[in-house]
Structures are given as structure tokens and as C-alpha cells.
């Protein structure tokens, strides 16, 4: 009976992941998201102040919708753009390059 081949758990070669680089990129991403959470909070406060200053009463439902809409839009946008930069900074983009004919175009 033949033994099953084992997968090498640590890839070697030019496309091997750089774990220190990835850890550094994740740390920067987490720091960015903390600052963006603060920016989202400020954006929500400014939106609520604008609604209050525009005159008339602001219903609770409108406050909740503003908080959810403005806050989540800012966080989602920054999270997705941050992930694009994280992918590049951590080396994930380079590890998918196969050096085939499509890369020469």
C-alpha cells in the first residue's frame, strides 16, 4: 500500500508568504480602522447636528437611520479600501502571480 503524499506546511521559494510583513500590514489595518471608527463617529455627530440645525423636530427613526446610514457607510467604505491596501502590503497579491503568459501583457 502506497503512503499518501504529505503537503509541505511551509511553502518555500519566491512565492512563499512573508509572515512578518503580513503581521505588520494587519497591525496597520487595525490601527487604521480604529481611527476610522472615530471618523465615523464624528461624521454621525456632524450629520445629526446638521439635521437639528436645519429646523424642525428630528424624529427618533430619522436619528437611527442617520446613525446607521452615515456610520456604516463610512466604516464599510474604509474597511473595503483598507483591505485592498492590506492585500498588497501583506504580499497576498504577489503570491498569486504565476509568471505565466497572461503576466506578460
N, C-alpha and C positions, 0 to 999 in steps of 0.2 A: 504494500500500500504506500503510495507516494504522500509525502508530507506536504501540507498546504504551504505555499509561499507566504512569507510574512512581509507586511508593509513596513517600510522604514519610517519610524515615527518622527524623525527629524530630517526634513529634506536638506539635501546638500547641493551645492552648485550655485550658479549665478542667480537662480530664481528662488533661493532659499529665503524665507522671511527673516527680517531683522527685528527681533523681539524688543530690543531696547528702543529702536526707532518707533515701533508701534506703541509702546508704553508711553513714550514721550508725546506722541500725537494724541493719544487718548487723554492724557493729563491736560493738554492744551484745550482739547474739545470740552472737557468737563468744566474747566475754568471759564471758557467762552460761554457755555450755557448758563453758568451762574450769573455772569454779567448780563446776559440776555434776559434772564428771568427778572432781574432788576429793571432792565429797559422795558420789558413788557408791563411790569407793574406801574412804571412811570407813564407809559403810553395809556394805560387804562385810566389812571388818575386824571391825566390831561383830557381824555375823551369825556369822562364824567363831568369834569369842571366845565368843559365846553357845552355839554348838554344842559347843565344847570344854568350857565350864563346866557344861553340862547333864549331864555324866557320860558315861562310856563312850568307847570309841575312835571317832574320826571317820574313816571310810574316804575314800580319795582321790576316789572317784567322787562322794561327797557333798560334798566340798570344791569340786570342779569345778562341780557342779550349783548349789551355793550362789553361787559367784562369778558364774557365767553368769546365773542367775536374778535375784539381787538387783542385780547391777551393770547388766545390760542393762535391767531393768525401770526402774530409776532413770533411766538415760540416755535410754531411749525415751520415758518419760513427760515428762521435762523438755524433750526435743527437740521433741516434738509441741506441747506447750503454748507453748514458745518460738516456734515457727513461727506459731502463732495470733497472738501479740503482734507478731511481726515483720511479718506481713501487714498488720496495722493500722498499725503505726508507719511502715512504708515507703511507705504510700499506695496499696498494691495494692487494698485494699478500696474506696477512693473511686474508683479508676479504672474499676471495674466498674459503677458507678452510671450508669444511662442516663436517669434522670429521667422514666421512663415512668409509666403508670397504676399499676403494681404498687408503686411507691415511695410512693404517697400513702396506702396502707392503714395 
